[in-house]
């Protein structure tokens, strides 16, 4: 199937001449069919879910649970294993609090230098509160998980390996089969932060080999304010709720509370039911685009970026492209000796309308491990094209010509 870039671009209201949006790893743009799905739902009337018995409440409940079923089908898992959250960060915090309620002094969790702060800080908070010990999995200088070091970090007290499925900085994709085998050998669970990988296609979780998986909607052309935590049913049943309140309970008495079964146990308060409609619509919209054709398109653009940065560096002698040379996510981060990443980002936006991300990308341990203060990131999406890549490269070259005088 051909990849019709022009047809895809026509579905994004924000896209216009002079704008080259290359910051989708931070937050993706939203296509018209997703906007319309949420708008149509709200125009039909809002009502809280799983509470009222009037028709609007029943409509809202059906839409919310329908979205859950749609997500589950896309992931090839059971609907009652899907927990809707406020985002990927919220999902990881719910996992940390829920799992951590069972662990204490002497128990160990493996986390990594490659990860986003959202898959580091919740475990650090848990360590302070409960006394669990954190073991750090290092990265290679290529920007991959150093899985050769993993066996030395495992012990009979290892309870969890919590790492990224794909890096938001180096674009490295983790070797999940090897991670899963290591977790099984230690009798531990495997949790994956899937924010960046899910952005380019939801994985088959029945086949992947992990025990918990988290991602957000706003990186896959869906709305903000909603994410997903998936866990095997037995894992969810073993977890304590992170929040209490309406929707999470089976019975409340003065003597105590009996919590509902998952997933309701983890969905306190009024949930993001409009956003759930948007997430379901985003999955439906993405299903209209051939995944193999999209992957090939993005891989070609990614290589064009890498080659272009290498060409600029042959003249400037100051660029370090971060990440592996092999298969990678469609994003490229680079550090420039003698130029601040924020200056680069401001200049390329002003001169060419190129939107990039600069900084440590919420991954300071990774920046420390790689020996860089920060980097500039170019991240692609389904609507990205050669014109975006060429504009970015021209703008970067021009900016470095001024900054590296």
C-alpha positions in Angstrom: 0.0 0.0 0.0 1.3 3.5 -0.8 1.8 6.0 1.9 -0.3 9.1 0.9 1.4 11.9 2.8 -0.7 14.6 1.2 -3.9 12.9 2.3 -2.7 12.5 5.8 -1.6 16.1 6.1 -5.0 17.3 5.0 -6.4 15.8 8.1 -4.4 18.0 10.5 -5.9 21.5 10.9 -2.7 22.9 12.5 -0.5 22.1 9.5 0.1 25.2 7.3 2.8 26.5 5.1 5.8 27.7 7.1 5.3 25.3 10.0 7.5 22.3 10.4 6.3 20.5 13.5 9.1 18.1 14.6 8.4 17.8 18.3 5.9 14.9 18.2 7.9 12.9 20.8 6.9 15.5 23.3 3.2 15.8 22.1 1.7 14.9 18.8 -0.7 16.9 16.7 -4.4 15.8 16.6 -6.2 15.0 13.3 -9.7 16.2 12.4 -11.4 12.9 12.8 -10.3 12.7 16.5 -11.3 16.2 17.2 -14.7 15.5 15.6 -15.3 12.4 17.6 -14.8 14.2 20.9 -16.8 17.2 19.7 -19.7 15.1 18.5 -19.8 13.2 21.8 -19.9 16.4 23.8 -22.5 18.0 21.6 -24.7 15.0 22.3 -24.6 15.8 26.0 -22.2 15.0 28.8 -22.9 12.9 31.9 -20.9 11.1 34.4 -20.2 7.4 33.9 -21.3 4.3 35.9 -23.4 6.4 38.2 -26.7 7.7 36.7 -29.4 5.5 35.1 -30.7 8.2 32.8 -30.0 7.9 29.0 -27.2 10.4 28.9 -25.3 8.6 31.7 -25.8 5.3 29.9 -24.6 6.8 26.7 -21.4 8.1 28.4 -20.8 4.8 30.1 -21.2 2.9 26.9 -18.8 5.3 25.1 -16.2 5.0 27.9 -16.3 1.2 28.1 -16.4 1.0 24.4 -13.1 2.9 24.3 -11.6 0.5 26.8 -12.6 -2.4 24.6 -11.1 -0.7 21.5 -7.8 -0.2 23.3 -7.8 -3.8 24.5 -8.4 -5.1 21.0 -5.6 -3.1 19.6 -3.2 -4.4 22.3 -4.6 -8.0 22.1 -5.5 -8.2 25.8 -8.6 -8.4 27.9 -10.6 -5.2 28.5 -10.6 -5.8 32.2 -6.8 -5.5 32.2 -6.9 -1.9 30.8 -6.8 0.9 33.4 -7.4 4.4 32.1 -5.2 7.0 33.8 -4.4 10.7 33.4 -1.4 9.9 31.2 1.7 7.7 31.1 3.3 9.4 34.1 0.1 8.8 36.1 0.1 5.1 35.0 3.7 4.6 36.2 2.9 6.2 39.5 -0.2 4.0 40.0 2.0 1.0 39.2 4.7 2.1 41.7 2.2 2.7 44.5 0.2 -0.3 43.8 3.1 -2.8 43.5 5.1 -1.1 46.2 2.5 -1.7 48.8 3.7 -5.3 48.9 7.4 -4.6 49.1 9.7 -3.3 51.8 13.2 -3.3 53.2 15.5 -5.6 51.3 13.4 -5.9 48.2 15.0 -4.7 45.0 13.9 -2.9 41.8 16.0 -2.5 38.7 15.6 0.8 36.9 17.8 2.3 34.2 19.9 5.3 33.2 18.0 5.3 29.8 14.7 6.2 31.3 12.5 9.2 31.4 12.1 10.7 34.8 8.5 9.4 34.9 9.9 5.9 35.2 12.6 6.9 37.7 11.1 9.3 40.2 8.1 7.1 41.3 10.5 4.3 42.2 12.8 6.7 44.1 9.7 7.9 46.1 8.9 4.3 46.8 12.4 3.6 47.9 12.3 6.5 50.4 8.9 5.4 51.8 9.3 1.7 51.9 13.1 1.0 52.0 13.2 -0.9 48.7 16.6 -0.8 47.1 17.0 0.6 43.6 19.6 -1.1 41.3 20.7 1.0 38.3 21.1 -0.6 34.9 23.6 1.4 32.9 23.6 2.5 29.3 26.2 1.9 26.6 27.8 4.9 25.0 25.7 4.1 22.0 22.7 4.9 24.1 21.2 1.4 24.6 20.5 -0.5 27.8 23.6 -2.4 28.8 21.9 -5.8 29.1 25.3 -7.5 29.7 25.2 -5.8 33.1 21.7 -7.0 33.9 22.5 -10.4 35.4 24.8 -8.9 37.9 22.0 -6.7 39.2 19.5 -9.5 39.8 19.1 -11.4 43.1 16.5 -13.5 44.9 15.2 -10.2 46.2 14.6 -8.6 42.8 10.9 -7.9 42.5 10.7 -5.8 39.4 12.6 -4.6 36.3 11.1 -1.2 35.2 12.6 0.2 32.0 11.7 2.0 28.8 10.5 0.2 25.7 12.1 2.9 23.6 14.2 5.9 24.5 12.8 9.4 24.0 16.4 10.7 23.6 18.6 8.1 21.9 15.7 6.4 20.0 17.1 3.0 21.1 14.5 0.2 21.2 14.9 -2.2 24.1 15.4 -5.9 23.6 12.2 -7.0 25.3 12.7 -10.8 24.9 16.0 -10.6 26.6 14.6 -8.4 29.4 11.6 -10.7 29.8 13.9 -13.8 30.1 16.0 -12.0 32.7 12.9 -11.1 34.7 11.5 -14.6 34.6 14.9 -16.1 35.7 14.8 -13.9 38.7 11.1 -14.4 39.5 10.5 -10.7 38.9 8.0 -8.7 37.0 8.8 -6.6 33.9 7.3 -3.2 33.5 7.8 -1.2 30.2 7.3 2.5 29.7 5.9 2.4 26.2 5.2 6.1 25.6 7.6 6.4 22.6 7.0 3.0 21.1 3.2 3.1 21.3 3.3 6.5 19.6 4.2 4.7 16.4 2.0 1.6 16.7 0.4 -0.3 19.7 2.3 -3.5 20.5 0.8 -7.0 20.8 1.0 -7.3 24.6 -0.1 -10.9 24.6 3.1 -11.7 22.6 5.5 -9.0 24.0 6.4 -10.7 27.2 6.1 -8.0 29.8 3.8 -7.9 32.8 2.9 -4.2 32.9 2.9 -1.6 30.1 2.1 2.2 30.2 1.6 4.8 27.5 -0.3 8.0 26.8 -2.7 9.1 24.1 -1.3 12.5 23.3 1.8 11.0 21.7 -0.2 8.9 19.3 -2.4 11.7 17.8 -4.9 11.4 20.6 -6.0 13.9 23.3 -4.2 15.0 26.4 -5.4 13.9 29.8 -5.6 10.2 29.3 -3.2 7.3 29.4 -3.3 3.5 29.8 -1.8 1.1 32.3 -2.1 -2.5 31.3 -1.1 -5.3 33.6 -1.8 -9.0 33.7 -5.0 -9.7 35.6 -3.2 -11.4 38.5 -0.8 -8.5 38.8 -3.7 -6.0 38.9 -5.5 -8.0 41.6 -2.4 -8.0 43.7 -2.0 -4.2 43.6 -3.4 -1.7 46.1 -5.2 1.4 44.7 -3.1 4.6 44.5 -6.2 6.8 45.0 -9.4 6.3 46.9 -12.9 7.7 46.1 -15.9 7.3 43.9 -15.6 4.5 41.4 -12.9 2.6 43.3 -15.1 0.9 45.9 -17.4 -2.0 46.4 -18.5 -1.0 49.9 -17.6 1.7 52.4 -18.4 1.5 56.0 -17.2 3.2 59.2 -15.1 0.1 59.8 -13.3 0.3 56.5 -13.5 0.0 52.7 -13.8 -3.0 50.4 -12.3 -2.0 47.0 -13.8 -2.9 43.7 -12.2 -5.4 41.3 -9.8 -4.0 38.7 -9.8 -1.9 36.6 -12.4 0.2 38.6 -10.2 -0.1 41.7 -7.7 2.2 40.0 -10.0 4.7 38.4 -11.0 7.1 41.2 -13.3 10.0 40.6 -14.8 11.2 37.4 -12.7 9.7 34.6 -11.6 11.3 31.4 -14.5 9.9 29.4 -14.4 12.5 26.6 -10.7 11.8 26.2 -11.4 8.1 26.2 -13.6 8.7 23.2 -10.7 10.6 21.6 -8.2 7.8 22.3 -10.5 5.2 20.7 -11.0 7.5 17.7 -7.2 8.0 17.4 -6.7 4.2 17.3 -9.4 3.9 14.7 -7.8 6.7 12.6 -4.3 5.2 12.8 -5.8 1.8 11.7 -6.7 3.5 8.3 -3.0 4.0 7.6 -0.9 1.0 6.5 1.6 0.4 9.3 4.3 -1.1 7.2 4.2 1.8 4.7 4.2 4.3 7.6 7.2 2.6 9.3 9.1 2.6 6.0 8.4 6.2 5.4 9.5 7.2 8.9 12.6 5.1 8.7 13.7 6.7 5.5 13.1 10.2 6.9 15.1 9.3 10.0 18.0 8.1 8.0 17.8 11.3 5.9 18.1 13.3 9.2 21.1 11.3 10.4 22.8 11.6 7.0 22.1 15.4 6.9 23.5 16.0 10.3 26.6 14.0 9.4 27.0 16.2 6.4 26.7 19.4 8.5 29.2 18.0 11.0 31.8 17.4 8.2 31.9 21.2 7.9 31.2 22.3 11.5 33.1 19.5 13.4 30.9 20.0 16.5 27.9 17.7 16.2 27.4 14.4 18.2 24.4 12.4 17.1 23.1 10.4 20.0 21.8 6.8 19.7 22.4 3.6 17.8 23.1 3.3 14.1 20.8 0.3 13.8 17.0 0.1 14.0 15.6 3.0 16.0 12.6 5.1 16.7 11.9 8.0 14.3 13.6 10.6 16.3 17.2 12.0 16.3 18.9 13.9 19.1 22.2 15.6 18.8 24.5 17.6 21.0 26.6 20.5 19.7 29.9 21.5 21.2 30.0 25.2 21.8 26.3 25.9 21.2 23.4 25.8 23.7 20.4 23.7 22.7 17.9 26.4 23.6 19.7 28.9 21.3 19.5 26.3 18.5 15.8 25.7 19.0 14.9 29.4 19.2 16.8 30.2 16.1 15.4 27.4 13.9 11.9 28.4 14.9 12.5 32.0 14.1 14.2 31.5 10.8 12.4 28.5 9.3 9.3 27.8 11.4 10.9 24.5 12.7 9.6 23.3 16.0 12.2 21.2 17.9 12.8 20.2 21.5 15.9 21.2 23.4 17.2 20.3 26.9 17.7 17.1 28.8 14.3 15.8 27.7 13.4 14.7 31.3 16.2 12.3 31.3 19.0 13.8 33.3 20.6 10.5 34.4 21.0 9.7 30.7 22.5 13.0 29.9 25.0 12.5 32.8 25.8 9.0 31.5 26.4 10.2 28.0 28.4 13.2 29.1 26.2 15.9 27.6 24.5 18.8 29.2 21.5 18.5 26.9 20.6 17.8 23.3 18.4 19.0 20.5 15.7 16.5 19.4 14.0 16.2 16.0 11.1 13.8 16.2 8.9 12.7 13.4 5.2 11.8 13.0 2.9 10.4 10.3 2.5 13.9 8.8 6.3 14.5 8.5 7.8 14.8 5.1 11.1 15.5 3.2 10.3 19.2 3.3 10.2 19.1 7.1 13.5 17.3 7.3 15.2 19.6 4.7 13.9 22.7 6.5 15.2 21.4 9.8 18.6 20.6 8.4 18.9 24.0 6.6 17.8 25.8 9.7 20.3 23.9 12.0 23.1 24.6 9.6 22.3 28.3 9.5 22.0 28.5 13.3 25.3 26.7 13.8 26.9 29.1 11.3 26.0 31.9 13.6 26.6 30.2 16.9 30.0 28.6 16.2 31.7 31.6 14.8 
